[in-house]
Amino acid sequence: MLNDSTIDSQPDIRVKSLRYGELDRSVVVAAAVRVAERGGVRSVTVRALAAELGLSTTAMYRYVDGKAELLNLIAAATLASVELPESGPWQQRIRVVANSARKAMLRIDGIADVLQTQPAKGAARQVDALMQQLVVDAGVPPARRESARMLLMIFILGSVSFEQALDGLPHQLTESPESRFEQGLDVLIAGLCAM
């Protein structure tokens, strides 16, 4: 099971510049995540990553090909922090994975949009495999499983995008984002039960 400490446990290495050979993929990913957590996905550039690590922009291209690769690494790290419960009632497991994914994605403004455009690999495949199993465990008929799984994913990603878009803007919504999310999960779970 993956846990929520994956992103937070990365060392903060901004204190000193690194010498050649001291940099590995985990250090690059941790630094890219820190940049994204501070300024969202729009702030992620090879130049910003280089500054975070105390290296030249040119030197960074030894480790990453560009912004697209950085965003893929951040997306993978974000999903790697999602809790994937292996046991328990399917309704509880949906709540755990949905709330964990929401929490992980809310750390980085715009990451839900990135995740919607990236092919599933690594941690994304693990989350997708759990979603597939959850709709099976819910008793969804085989012909409707893909649609049910997509609905769950769209709900989670869309809720995060909506919440981040509303942040700081005037609106007339009376429920807290957490309450709206839980109510949406209630509706989805009730719909799965009814299939």
N, C-alpha and C positions, 0 to 999 in steps of 0.2 A: 504494500500500500504506500502510495506517495503521501507526503504530508505538507503542511503549510509552512514549514520552516525552510524549505529548499531555497527560496529566494533570499529570505532574511539572513540565512546562515553564511552567506558569501562574505569573504573578508573585505574590509574597506582598505584598499591599497592606494588610495589617492595621496597618501601622506608623502610618499617619495616617488621619484621617477624610477622606472624599471630599466634594467640593463638588458641587452640582447640575451635571449635565452631564459629570462625570468618570467616570461609571459606564456601562459598556456590558455587553452580554450575556456576553461572555467573562470579564469581571471577576466578574460574579455567579456564573457557573458555576464558576469557579476557587475562589471563596470557599465555595460550597455543597459542593464536593468536599472541601475542607479540613475543613469541619465534619463531614462524613460520615466521612472517614478517621479523625478523632479519636474520634468517638462512635458510629459506625454510623448506619444510616438512622433509627433512633428519635430520634437527637439533632437531626435536621434539622427546623428550624422557621423560619418567617419571622423570628421574634425572634432566634434564634441566628445566622441569616445577617446580620441587621441589626447585631448586636453584632460579628460578624467584620469587617464593613465599616465600623464606626464610624458607622452611620446610625441613625435612629429606625425603629422597626418600621413606623410609618405610611408613611414614605418608601419602604420596601422594596416596598410594594404598588404603586408606580409601575412596578416592574420584574418582579414575579412575582405571580401570582394567589393563591398559597398553597402549602401543603406538597406537594400532588399535583404541581403544576408543578415544584417544586424536585426532587422525586424523579425525575420524567421527565428533567430536565436532567442530573442525576447519572448516571442509567442511560445516557443517550446519551453522556456524556463517558467513562464506564467502557468502553462498547463501542467507542467511537472509538479507544481505546488498544490494542485487540486487533489483533495482527498477522494480516494476511490474505494468506498466500502465494499468489502467482499461478502459480508453476511448481514443478515437482518431482513425484515420485511421490505419488499420492493419499494413501498411508499416512503419508508424512512431512508432508504438508500438514495432514492431520487432527491429527497430534501437535502441530504448530506452533500451529494455531489453538486447539486445546483447552488446551494449556499456557499460551498467552498469555491466553486468556479466564479461566482459573482464576486466574492471577497477578493480573490486573486486578481480578477480583471479590473476591479475598481481602483486598484493601486496605480494603474497606468492608463491615463486618458487616451482613448482611441484604440486600445489593444483589441477590443471586440471587433472593430472594423477590420483590423489586420487579420484576425483569426478567421473571419468570414471569407477571406480571399486567398488563404494559404491552403495548399494541399495537406491532407491529413498524413502525418508521419510522426514517429516517436511518441511523445506524450499525447498528441492529438489522437493517435490511433487507440491508445489506451482508454481515453475518455470515450471515444466513439464505441469501442468494444463494450464498455460498461453500459452505455446507453442502449446498445443493441440487446444486451442481456436483460436490462431492466424492462424493456417493452415485452420481451418474451415472458419474463417472470410475472408481468402484469396481466398476462393472458390475452394480449392483443393478437387477433387473428393474423396469420402469416401475411395475407394480402395487404394488411394495414400497418405492418411493423415499420416499414421505411418511413411512411408519413408520420407516424407517431414519434419516431426517433427524431426526425427533422423538426417537428413541432417543439419538442423539448429543447433542442439546440437553439432554434430560432428564438424561443422564449427567453432563454438565458442570455444569449448574445444581444438580443434586442432590448431586453430590460436594462442591461449594463449601458448600452449605447444611449438609450433614452435618458437614463439617470445622469450620465455624464453630460449630455446635451443640455439638460435642465439646470445643471449646477450653476447657481448664481443668477439665473434668469427669473423674472417674475412669472408666476403661474398661479392657477387657482386650484391646484390639487391639494386635497386636505389630508390624505393618508401619507405617512412617512414612506420613503422608498423601500425600507425593509418590509413594512406592512403590505405595500402594493405587491412586492415580490412574493411574499408568503401567500397572499390571496390568489395571485396568479398560479402558484404551485397547487393550491387547493383546487382550483378549477381544472387544471391539467390532470391532476391525479383522479379527480371525480370523473373526468372524461375517459381516462384510461380504464377505470373500473367499470364504466358503462359499456365498454366495447365487447 
